[in-house]
Amino acid sequence: EEELSRKYEIKVRNLKELHEEEMKNLKKEIQILNEKLVHEKQVKVNQNEDQSNLKKEMSLLQSQIDKRDKEIAELKSKVMYLESEKNGLSEYSKTLEADWRNRFMNEKEKFDDEVVKANQNLAGVKMSYEREIEKIEKKNLESVSYTHLRAHETGRNLVCRLLLEKKNTVHTRVLKWIK
């Protein structure tokens, strides 16, 4: 009986040890499972935070996109306004150019008319001047004695003083007549 009792005790002890060993293993598994569960919960929390952060970033990006779209619309509006202004200025420029061209042509025509009149007056004055010179030359063809001529020598040319005096008086008369 003792032996049985001893065997029984050994078996119980072995069973207890086995049970304790199994309990330890089970506790370890439970702890590992708990750690996994905590880790998974943390991952989910992180994912939720990431999703929340992503939603915030998406919202921020969408607001920036909306702001850019508004700025683009404003810029397009300004471009259209500036193009209409440019077209208006272009038309105004063409109008000014045509106006200045007309003014220039009118002034040119007036100037051309004045030039023609001045040329006609000049031709008339020239003809009158030439007639007057002919009259004076006809009057001044009288002969002069050599003693009345006093000549002086200058450089290479011999100039007759009396002829010079006659020439000066002719020019003086013509100039007086022209004025």
Secondary structure, DSSP 8 states (H G I E B T S, - for coil): -HHHHHHHHHHHHHHHHHHHHHHHHHHHHHHHHHHHHHHHHHHHHHHHHHHHHHHHHHHHHHHHHHHHHHHHHHHHHHHHHHHHHHHHHHHHHHHHHHHHHHHHHHHHHHHHHHHHHHHHHHHHHHHHHHHHHHHHHHHT-----GGG--EEEETTEEEEHHHHHHHHHHHHHHHHHH-
